[in-house]
Amino acid sequence: MHGEITSIEPKLGYGYLRADDGREVYFQRDGFTSDVWDDLGTGDRLRFREEQGDKGPFAVSLTRLE
């Protein structure tokens, strides 16, 4: 799946993205496949896998798209 970061809390280690199908998905720093956290910002495009948690969908295996 693909999406765009809509909000990010760099110091707290989490954020939200809007999947291309319009849904909001939670993500965490430790979900990335490489160390790009310090370079991320609102509007960045990501590729990810979605899983279901107790509080809704969350993204794993996140990769920043160039």
N, CA, C and O atoms as a printed pandas DataFrame, in Angstrom:
     atom_number atom_name residue_name chain_id  residue_number  x_coord  y_coord  z_coord
0              1         N          MET        A               1    0.840   -1.174    0.000
1              2        CA          MET        A               1    0.000    0.000    0.000
2              3         C          MET        A               1    0.888    1.242    0.000
3              4         O          MET        A               1    2.073    1.175    0.329
4              5         N          HIS        A               2    0.300    2.371   -0.372
5              6        CA          HIS        A               2    1.000    3.648   -0.395
6              7         C          HIS        A               2    0.169    4.694    0.334
7              8         O          HIS        A               2   -1.051    4.577    0.446
8              9         N          GLY        A               3    0.863    5.724    0.829
9             10        CA          GLY        A               3    0.175    6.812    1.501
10            11         C          GLY        A               3    1.091    7.994    1.715
11            12         O          GLY        A               3    2.254    7.984    1.312
12            13         N          GLU        A               4    0.544    9.024    2.362
13            14        CA          GLU        A               4    1.250   10.283    2.589
14            15         C          GLU        A               4    1.150   10.659    4.062
15            16         O          GLU        A               4    0.083   10.556    4.666
16            17         N          ILE        A               5    2.266   11.097    4.635
17            18        CA          ILE        A               5    2.279   11.505    6.031
18            19         C          ILE        A               5    1.419   12.755    6.200
19            20         O          ILE        A               5    1.614   13.754    5.508
20            21         N          THR        A               6    0.457   12.685    7.138
21            22        CA          THR        A               6   -0.393   13.841    7.415
22            23         C          THR        A               6    0.005   14.535    8.709
23            24         O          THR        A               6   -0.207   15.738    8.861
24            25         N          SER        A               7    0.580   13.785    9.642
25            26        CA          SER        A               7    1.105   14.387   10.867
26            27         C          SER        A               7    2.182   13.470   11.428
27            28         O          SER        A               7    2.133   12.250   11.274
28            29         N          ILE        A               8    3.169   14.103   12.090
29            30        CA          ILE        A               8    4.263   13.332   12.661
30            31         C          ILE        A               8    4.733   14.017   13.935
31            32         O          ILE        A               8    4.838   15.242   13.994
32            33         N          GLU        A               9    5.013   13.218   14.948
33            34        CA          GLU        A               9    5.548   13.690   16.229
34            35         C          GLU        A               9    6.955   13.108   16.377
35            36         O          GLU        A               9    7.132   12.059   16.996
36            37         N          PRO        A              10    7.959   13.791   15.806
37            38        CA          PRO        A              10    9.319   13.237   15.769
38            39         C          PRO        A              10    9.874   12.846   17.138
39            40         O          PRO        A              10   10.489   11.789   17.277
40            41         N          LYS        A              11    9.665   13.676   18.132
41            42        CA          LYS        A              11   10.230   13.395   19.457
42            43         C          LYS        A              11    9.500   12.266   20.168
43            44         O          LYS        A              11   10.086   11.593   21.016
44            45         N          LEU        A              12    8.227   12.046   19.836
45            46        CA          LEU        A              12    7.445   10.987   20.469
46            47         C          LEU        A              12    7.486    9.672   19.689
47            48         O          LEU        A              12    7.082    8.630   20.206
48            49         N          GLY        A              13    7.974    9.720   18.446
49            50        CA          GLY        A              13    8.178    8.501   17.674
50            51         C          GLY        A              13    6.965    7.913   16.991
51            52         O          GLY        A              13    6.898    6.700   16.789
52            53         N          TYR        A              14    5.992    8.754   16.625
53            54        CA          TYR        A              14    4.824    8.230   15.914
54            55         C          TYR        A              14    4.239    9.285   14.987
55            56         O          TYR        A              14    4.615   10.457   15.026
56            57         N          GLY        A              15    3.314    8.837   14.157
57            58        CA          GLY        A              15    2.623    9.753   13.260
58            59         C          GLY        A              15    1.431    9.066   12.618
59            60         O          GLY        A              15    1.084    7.934   12.952
60            61         N          TYR        A              16    0.816    9.782   11.687
61            62        CA          TYR        A              16   -0.328    9.259   10.949
62            63         C          TYR        A              16   -0.111    9.514    9.469
63            64         O          TYR        A              16    0.485   10.517    9.076
64            65         N          LEU        A              17   -0.599    8.596    8.661
65            66        CA          LEU        A              17   -0.558    8.778    7.220
66            67         C          LEU        A              17   -1.947    8.568    6.662
67            68         O          LEU        A              17   -2.791    7.910    7.271
68            69         N          ARG        A              18   -2.169    9.139    5.491
69            70        CA          ARG        A              18   -3.438    8.920    4.784
70            71         C          ARG        A              18   -3.127    7.965    3.649
71            72         O          ARG        A              18   -2.395    8.300    2.718
72            73         N          ALA        A              19   -3.696    6.767    3.739
73            74        CA          ALA        A              19   -3.514    5.779    2.679
74            75         C          ALA        A              19   -4.163    6.299    1.400
75            76         O          ALA        A              19   -5.053    7.148    1.449
76            77         N          ASP        A              20   -3.716    5.789    0.263
77            78        CA          ASP        A              20   -4.269    6.243   -1.016
78            79         C          ASP        A              20   -5.771    5.996   -1.133
79            80         O          ASP        A              20   -6.439    6.615   -1.962
80            81         N          ASP        A              21   -6.305    5.094   -0.310
81            82        CA          ASP        A              21   -7.752    4.868   -0.346
82            83         C          ASP        A              21   -8.506    5.794    0.615
83            84         O          ASP        A              21   -9.719    5.663    0.780
84            85         N          GLY        A              22   -7.777    6.743    1.258
85            86        CA          GLY        A              22   -8.407    7.762    2.087
86            87         C          GLY        A              22   -8.444    7.478    3.579
87            88         O          GLY        A              22   -8.825    8.352    4.358
88            89         N          ARG        A              23   -8.056    6.273    4.000
89            90        CA          ARG        A              23   -8.100    5.932    5.425
90            91         C          ARG        A              23   -6.886    6.481    6.163
91            92         O          ARG        A              23   -5.806    6.616    5.588
92            93         N          GLU        A              24   -7.076    6.799    7.455
93            94        CA          GLU        A              24   -5.977    7.251    8.305
94            95         C          GLU        A              24   -5.344    6.040    8.983
95            96         O          GLU        A              24   -6.043    5.192    9.536
96            97         N          VAL        A              25   -4.007    5.966    8.933
97            98        CA          VAL        A              25   -3.279    4.826    9.476
98            99         C          VAL        A              25   -2.156    5.340   10.381
99           100         O          VAL        A              25   -1.410    6.246   10.008
100          101         N          TYR        A              26   -2.050    4.759   11.553
101          102        CA          TYR        A              26   -1.033    5.091   12.561
102          103         C          TYR        A              26    0.290    4.421   12.190
103          104         O          TYR        A              26    0.288    3.322   11.634
104          105         N          PHE        A              27    1.418    5.067   12.491
105          106        CA          PHE        A              27    2.720    4.433   12.317
106          107         C          PHE        A              27    3.659    4.848   13.442
107          108         O          PHE        A              27    3.468    5.877   14.089
108          109         N          GLN        A              28    4.688    4.015   13.659
109          110        CA          GLN        A              28    5.691    4.286   14.673
110          111         C          GLN        A              28    7.086    4.260   14.055
111          112         O          GLN        A              28    7.307    3.667   13.000
112          113         N          ARG        A              29    8.001    4.907   14.727
113          114        CA          ARG        A              29    9.383    4.976   14.265
114          115         C          ARG        A              29    9.970    3.590   14.014
115          116         O          ARG        A              29   10.665    3.382   13.019
116          117         N          ASP        A              30    9.696    2.653   14.900
117          118        CA          ASP        A              30   10.292    1.318   14.759
118          119         C          ASP        A              30    9.671    0.490   13.629
119          120         O          ASP        A              30   10.094   -0.644   13.401
120          121         N          GLY        A              31    8.680    1.034   12.922
121          122        CA          GLY        A              31    8.069    0.338   11.796
122          123         C          GLY        A              31    8.795    0.528   10.481
123          124         O          GLY        A              31    8.427   -0.090    9.482
124          125         N          PHE        A              32    9.829    1.379   10.456
125          126        CA          PHE        A              32   10.553    1.659    9.213
126          127         C          PHE        A              32   11.629    0.618    8.949
127          128         O          PHE        A              32   12.236    0.084    9.877
128          129         N          THR        A              33   11.856    0.339    7.673
129          130        CA          THR        A              33   12.860   -0.642    7.279
130          131         C          THR        A              33   14.256   -0.053    7.210
131          132         O          THR        A              33   15.229   -0.800    7.108
132          133         N          SER        A              34   14.383    1.267    7.264
133          134        CA          SER        A              34   15.691    1.932    7.266
134          135         C          SER        A              34   15.625    3.146    8.195
135          136         O          SER        A              34   14.547    3.543    8.637
136          137         N          ASP        A              35   16.773    3.719    8.481
137          138        CA          ASP        A              35   16.852    4.829    9.436
138          139         C          ASP        A              35   16.642    6.170    8.727
139          140         O          ASP        A              35   17.600    6.892    8.451
140          141         N          VAL        A              36   15.381    6.495    8.437
141          142        CA          VAL        A              36   15.042    7.747    7.747
142          143         C          VAL        A              36   14.243    8.687    8.639
143          144         O          VAL        A              36   13.847    9.765    8.197
144          145         N          TRP        A              37   14.001    8.298    9.880
145          146        CA          TRP        A              37   13.091    9.028   10.759
146          147         C          TRP        A              37   13.396   10.517   10.822
147          148         O          TRP        A              37   12.482   11.335   10.721
148          149         N          ASP        A              38   14.659   10.885   10.986
149          150        CA          ASP        A              38   15.023   12.297   11.148
150          151         C          ASP        A              38   14.803   13.117    9.885
151          152         O          ASP        A              38   14.814   14.346    9.942
152          153         N          ASP        A              39   14.604   12.461    8.747
153          154        CA          ASP        A              39   14.404   13.161    7.475
154          155         C          ASP        A              39   12.941   13.207    7.038
155          156         O          ASP        A              39   12.634   13.759    5.981
156          157         N          LEU        A              40   12.037   12.636    7.831
157          158        CA          LEU        A              40   10.627   12.572    7.434
158          159         C          LEU        A              40    9.880   13.862    7.752
159          160         O          LEU        A              40   10.223   14.578    8.693
160          161         N          GLY        A              41    8.862   14.143    6.958
161          162        CA          GLY        A              41    8.021   15.303    7.207
162          163         C          GLY        A              41    6.646   15.125    6.595
163          164         O          GLY        A              41    6.411   14.202    5.815
164          165         N          THR        A              42    5.748   16.016    6.956
165          166        CA          THR        A              42    4.399   16.004    6.405
166          167         C          THR        A              42    4.469   16.075    4.880
167          168         O          THR        A              42    5.222   16.871    4.318
168          169         N          GLY        A              43    3.682   15.239    4.228
169          170        CA          GLY        A              43    3.648   15.212    2.770
170          171         C          GLY        A              43    4.536   14.156    2.149
171          172         O          GLY        A              43    4.393   13.860    0.963
172          173         N          ASP        A              44    5.463   13.573    2.923
173          174        CA          ASP        A              44    6.314   12.513    2.372
174          175         C          ASP        A              44    5.467   11.298    2.026
175          176         O          ASP        A              44    4.529   10.949    2.743
176          177         N          ARG        A              45    5.814   10.663    0.917
177          178        CA          ARG        A              45    5.112    9.467    0.460
178          179         C          ARG        A              45    5.791    8.228    1.029
179          180         O          ARG        A              45    7.018    8.156    1.096
180          181         N          LEU        A              46    4.978    7.247    1.440
181          182        CA          LEU        A              46    5.472    6.016    2.040
182          183         C          LEU        A              46    4.826    4.801    1.392
183          184         O          LEU        A              46    3.691    4.853    0.917
184          185         N          ARG        A              47    5.581    3.702    1.387
185          186        CA          ARG        A              47    5.039    2.388    1.044
186          187         C          ARG        A              47    4.992    1.618    2.354
187          188         O          ARG        A              47    5.900    1.742    3.175
188          189         N          PHE        A              48    3.953    0.829    2.560
189          190        CA          PHE        A              48    3.795    0.139    3.840
190          191         C          PHE        A              48    2.906   -1.083    3.711
191          192         O          PHE        A              48    2.213   -1.271    2.712
192          193         N          ARG        A              49    2.943   -1.902    4.738
193          194        CA          ARG        A              49    2.008   -2.997    4.922
194          195         C          ARG        A              49    1.115   -2.615    6.085
195          196         O          ARG        A              49    1.577   -2.004    7.048
196          197         N          GLU        A              50   -0.128   -2.959    6.007
197          198        CA          GLU        A              50   -1.070   -2.602    7.073
198          199         C          GLU        A              50   -1.421   -3.825    7.911
199          200         O          GLU        A              50   -1.625   -4.919    7.384
200          201         N          GLU        A              51   -1.487   -3.626    9.215
201          202        CA          GLU        A              51   -1.940   -4.655   10.145
202          203         C          GLU        A              51   -3.030   -4.061   11.014
203          204         O          GLU        A              51   -3.145   -2.841   11.134
204          205         N          GLN        A              52   -3.825   -4.920   11.615
205          206        CA          GLN        A              52   -4.895   -4.465   12.501
206          207         C          GLN        A              52   -4.467   -4.645   13.954
207          208         O          GLN        A              52   -4.018   -5.719   14.355
208          209         N          GLY        A              53   -4.612   -3.586   14.728
209          210        CA          GLY        A              53   -4.323   -3.634   16.146
210          211         C          GLY        A              53   -5.586   -3.447   16.955
211          212         O          GLY        A              53   -6.676   -3.329   16.396
212          213         N          ASP        A              54   -5.445   -3.420   18.258
213          214        CA          ASP        A              54   -6.591   -3.242   19.144
214          215         C          ASP        A              54   -7.301   -1.904   18.924
215          216         O          ASP        A              54   -8.508   -1.787   19.136
216          217         N          LYS        A              55   -6.531   -0.898   18.494
217          218        CA          LYS        A              55   -7.093    0.445   18.316
218          219         C          LYS        A              55   -7.273    0.821   16.847
219          220         O          LYS        A              55   -7.510    1.988   16.537
220          221         N          GLY        A              56   -7.164   -0.148   15.940
221          222        CA          GLY        A              56   -7.348    0.134   14.529
222          223         C          GLY        A              56   -6.118   -0.200   13.715
223          224         O          GLY        A              56   -5.190   -0.836   14.215
224          225         N          PRO        A              57   -6.106    0.230   12.444
225          226        CA          PRO        A              57   -5.010   -0.124   11.560
226          227         C          PRO        A              57   -3.712    0.602   11.935
227          228         O          PRO        A              57   -3.725    1.733   12.421
228          229         N          PHE        A              58   -2.592   -0.090   11.693
229          230        CA          PHE        A              58   -1.290    0.541   11.843
230          231         C          PHE        A              58   -0.361    0.032   10.746
231          232         O          PHE        A              58   -0.533   -1.073   10.231
232          233         N          ALA        A              59    0.620    0.849   10.399
233          234        CA          ALA        A              59    1.527    0.549    9.296
234          235         C          ALA        A              59    2.814   -0.090    9.811
235          236         O          ALA        A              59    3.355    0.309   10.843
236          237         N          VAL        A              60    3.292   -1.090    9.071
237          238        CA          VAL        A              60    4.562   -1.747    9.352
238          239         C          VAL        A              60    5.343   -1.844    8.041
239          240         O          VAL        A              60    4.795   -1.603    6.966
240          241         N          SER        A              61    6.613   -2.194    8.137
241          242        CA          SER        A              61    7.484   -2.337    6.952
242          243         C          SER        A              61    7.431   -1.067    6.101
243          244         O          SER        A              61    7.306   -1.130    4.878
244          245         N          LEU        A              62    7.528    0.066    6.755
245          246        CA          LEU        A              62    7.434    1.360    6.078
246          247         C          LEU        A              62    8.726    1.683    5.321
247          248         O          LEU        A              62    9.831    1.472    5.823
248          249         N          THR        A              63    8.558    2.193    4.117
249          250        CA          THR        A              63    9.668    2.639    3.282
250          251         C          THR        A              63    9.322    4.004    2.717
251          252         O          THR        A              63    8.223    4.206    2.200
252          253         N          ARG        A              64   10.241    4.926    2.811
253          254        CA          ARG        A              64   10.018    6.261    2.223
254          255         C          ARG        A              64   10.249    6.190    0.726
255          256         O          ARG        A              64   11.248    5.637    0.264
256          257         N          LEU        A              65    9.320    6.753   -0.024
257          258        CA          LEU        A              65    9.434    6.793   -1.487
258          259         C          LEU        A              65   10.144    8.083   -1.888
259          260         O          LEU        A              65    9.846    9.159   -1.369
260          261         N          GLU        A              66   11.053    7.959   -2.786
261          262        CA          GLU        A              66   11.821    9.141   -3.248
262          263         C          GLU        A              66   11.081    9.888   -4.328
263          264         O          GLU        A              66   11.574   10.899   -4.829
